[in-house]
Amino acid sequence: MRIVINQPNYIPWRGYFDLIDDADLFLIHDDIQYTKQDWRNRNHIKTRHGCKWLTVPIMKVSTDTLIKDVHINYTDAWPAVHQRMITEAYQNSQFFDVYAKDFFAIIGGGFKLLLDLNIASTRFIMKALNITTPLRLVSELNLAGHKTDKLINILRNCGGTEYLSGPAAQAYINEAAFRDADIALTWKNYSYRPYPQLWGEFLPQVSALDLLFNCGSNARRYLKSDI
């Protein structure tokens, strides 16, 4: 069984969904430390003025707060801000009207936890891309361990025979430990074709919403890496 383990991100880019699509099981790593100024609560959209952040404000966290325990801050009306920014950026895209209303319902859903918002938005994009990989939370497994040891414990618990990971993880994963555990370790290559975009020069690392709004039912043609 090929397994992908990734932290929950807010409206991730297409590489995130390409990984999920390549897996037999996608595990959301929600019981590790929350990192500030990261992809957990923000992502890029493409606008007439270039890339702009969409950021979900969160309540104050400590250094040991886990991702699954992060609460959304509704002091500012961020759902309305996100809706306005997305509309301004994509209302002229071919498939905006196909997806926008349902996505706006998600961000306006009043989720208390960032994790729940991220799961809902991830499932929304998966459905639009016809990705049927099952999802589970790592926290439900109640497993111990740190870094590579924990990954191996997770994979063994779920019957994993292969771990598929993005290339950034090469900086901290102990490949020898995977060999000793007799679990294959495969690195995903992110090499993607450009697709039709609004606002000039193609920008690849933006939210997968950009792919949906611009390509609609043709989005899967551009989902998979060329390598």
Secondary structure, DSSP 8 states (H G I E B T S, - for coil): -EEEEE---SS-BHHHHHHHHT-SEEEE--SSB--SSSTTSEEEEEETTEEEEEE--B----TT-BGGG-BB--SS-HHHHHHHHHHHHHTTSTTHHHHHHHHHHHHTS--SBHHHHHHHHHHHHHHHTT----EEEGGGG-----THHHHHHHHHHTT-SEEEE-GGGGGT--HHHHHHTT-EEEE----------SSSS---SSBHHHHHHHHGGGGGGGTS---
